[in-house]
């Protein structure tokens, strides 16, 4: 099993997307990339901790590749809006890939370069602003955030 960590806006919707993928054994929503230890949702929402709302994915690379997970990431959010996804605004909603090893870093950078090449074909109206950084401590979000949409019979954040 391997681990992937992505930030692509509201973590509830991102979790719902990745939970549907064959080969993904588990997902956890939480916070990564900030300077506060054990942040709460309320603290992250102040836009002062530096954390992104993110999803940690445990997957079987024999069933789904990291490249395939990246494609889901790229095609299900807007990688050109800085610190915003839809109506959600703040650094916690930034677009980011947090890699766990050198191979993931290389693969993520290559995928971003391929997406940036689409800028020349007018796929995106603005430049891609997705961060690609080494994974730091991932703090699972509070229990009520886990599988939030599933618990409510919803499939997206409604954005």
Secondary structure by P-SEA (a helix, b strand, c coil): cbbbbbbcccaaaaaaaaaacccccbbbbbbcccccccccaaaaaaccccccbbbbbbbccccccaaaaaaaaaaccccccccccccccccccbbbbbbccaaaaaaaaaaaaaaaaaccccccccccbbbbbcccbbbbccccccccccccccccccc
